[in-house]
Amino acid sequence: MVLYGVAALALCMLIGMLIGDGLGVLVGVDANVGGVGFAMILLVVATDRLRRRGLFPKPTEQGVLFWSALYIPIVIAMASTQNVAEAIGGGPMAAIAGLGALAAGAALVPVIARIGGQSQPLPPMTEAEKQEA
């Protein structure tokens, strides 16, 4: 069953890369545009829907969690370094776009923090929990 989780991850990655390549063609760029991001979003949506329907057993979930802990951060790191030197060498537009994304993300932190309202704090740890930690 762990293999099914790996297969789900691979399928989402393949579909995400195809979407990113297609978007690159539509934009007129000879590169994958957001394929890893689309793959991650697709994986989150697909696994959430399967879990809600009871079609995502625990061993399958473990397969996804195993590879997401190892593979996805590596892929994101690799994708984030693609064409950085060329983009910066091409002019200030890459830096302006990066700073704009940074500013938008920073501006949205308070908005996202308000989602869900106030919650109760966690209860204090018991002695047994303190010893395990």
C-alpha positions as CSV (number, residue, x, y, z in Angstrom):
1,M,0.0,0.0,0.0
2,V,2.9,2.3,0.5
3,L,3.6,1.9,-3.2
4,Y,0.2,3.5,-4.0
5,G,1.2,6.6,-2.1
6,V,4.4,6.8,-4.1
7,A,2.4,6.3,-7.3
8,A,0.0,9.1,-6.3
9,L,2.9,11.4,-5.7
10,A,4.5,10.4,-9.1
11,L,1.2,10.9,-10.9
12,C,0.6,14.3,-9.4
13,M,4.2,15.3,-10.3
14,L,3.7,14.2,-13.9
15,I,0.5,16.1,-14.3
16,G,1.9,19.2,-12.6
17,M,4.9,19.1,-14.9
18,L,2.7,18.8,-17.9
19,I,0.6,21.7,-16.7
20,G,3.8,23.8,-16.1
21,D,5.1,22.9,-19.6
22,G,1.8,23.8,-21.2
23,L,1.7,27.1,-19.3
24,G,5.2,27.9,-20.4
25,V,4.2,27.3,-24.0
26,L,1.1,29.6,-23.6
27,V,3.2,32.3,-22.1
28,G,5.9,32.0,-24.7
29,V,8.7,30.9,-22.3
30,D,10.9,28.0,-23.1
31,A,10.6,26.6,-19.5
32,N,8.3,24.9,-17.1
33,V,6.2,27.5,-15.3
34,G,5.0,26.4,-11.9
35,G,4.9,22.7,-12.5
36,V,6.1,21.7,-9.1
37,G,3.7,24.1,-7.4
38,F,0.8,22.6,-9.5
39,A,1.9,19.1,-8.6
40,M,2.0,20.0,-4.8
41,I,-1.5,21.6,-5.0
42,L,-2.8,18.6,-6.9
43,L,-1.3,16.2,-4.4
44,V,-2.9,18.1,-1.4
45,V,-6.3,18.3,-3.1
46,A,-6.3,14.7,-4.3
47,T,-5.2,13.2,-1.0
48,D,-7.6,15.4,1.0
49,R,-10.5,14.2,-1.2
50,L,-9.5,10.6,-1.0
51,R,-9.1,10.8,2.8
52,R,-12.5,12.4,3.2
53,R,-14.1,9.6,1.2
54,G,-12.3,6.9,3.2
55,L,-10.3,5.8,0.1
56,F,-6.9,6.7,1.4
57,P,-5.7,4.0,3.8
58,K,-3.0,4.7,6.4
59,P,-0.2,2.8,4.6
60,T,-0.9,4.7,1.4
61,E,-0.7,8.0,3.3
62,Q,2.6,6.9,4.8
63,G,4.0,6.5,1.2
64,V,3.0,10.0,0.4
65,L,4.4,11.4,3.7
66,F,7.7,9.5,3.2
67,W,8.4,10.9,-0.2
68,S,7.0,14.4,0.6
69,A,9.4,14.6,3.5
70,L,12.4,13.8,1.2
71,Y,11.5,14.4,-2.4
72,I,9.3,17.5,-2.6
73,P,11.7,19.8,-0.7
74,I,14.6,18.7,-3.0
75,V,12.5,19.2,-6.1
76,I,11.5,22.7,-4.9
77,A,15.1,23.6,-4.2
78,M,16.1,22.4,-7.6
79,A,13.2,24.2,-9.4
80,S,13.9,27.4,-7.5
81,T,17.5,27.6,-8.9
82,Q,16.5,27.1,-12.5
83,N,17.6,30.0,-14.7
84,V,18.2,32.4,-11.7
85,A,21.5,33.6,-13.2
86,E,19.9,34.2,-16.6
87,A,16.9,35.9,-15.0
88,I,19.0,38.3,-13.0
89,G,21.4,38.8,-16.0
90,G,18.4,39.7,-18.1
91,G,17.6,42.9,-16.2
92,P,16.0,44.1,-13.0
93,M,12.5,42.7,-13.8
94,A,13.3,39.4,-12.0
95,A,14.4,41.2,-8.8
96,I,11.3,43.5,-9.0
97,A,9.0,40.5,-9.4
98,G,10.7,38.7,-6.5
99,L,10.4,41.7,-4.2
100,G,6.8,42.2,-5.3
101,A,6.0,38.6,-4.3
102,L,7.8,39.0,-1.0
103,A,5.9,42.2,-0.2
104,A,2.5,40.5,-1.1
105,G,3.3,37.5,1.0
106,A,4.3,39.7,4.0
107,A,1.2,41.8,3.6
108,L,-1.0,38.7,3.6
109,V,0.4,37.3,6.9
110,P,-2.0,39.2,9.1
111,V,-4.9,38.4,6.9
112,I,-4.1,34.6,6.9
113,A,-3.5,34.8,10.7
114,R,-7.1,36.0,11.2
115,I,-8.6,33.0,9.4
116,G,-10.3,30.6,11.8
117,G,-10.8,33.1,14.7
118,Q,-9.6,32.7,18.2
119,S,-8.8,29.2,19.7
120,Q,-8.3,27.9,23.2
121,P,-4.7,27.3,24.3
122,L,-3.5,23.7,24.7
123,P,-3.8,22.3,28.2
124,P,-0.6,21.9,30.2
125,M,1.5,18.8,29.7
126,T,1.1,16.0,32.1
127,E,4.1,14.5,33.9
128,A,4.1,11.5,31.6
129,E,4.2,13.7,28.6
130,K,7.0,15.8,30.0
131,Q,9.1,12.7,30.6
132,E,8.6,11.5,27.0
133,A,9.7,14.9,25.6
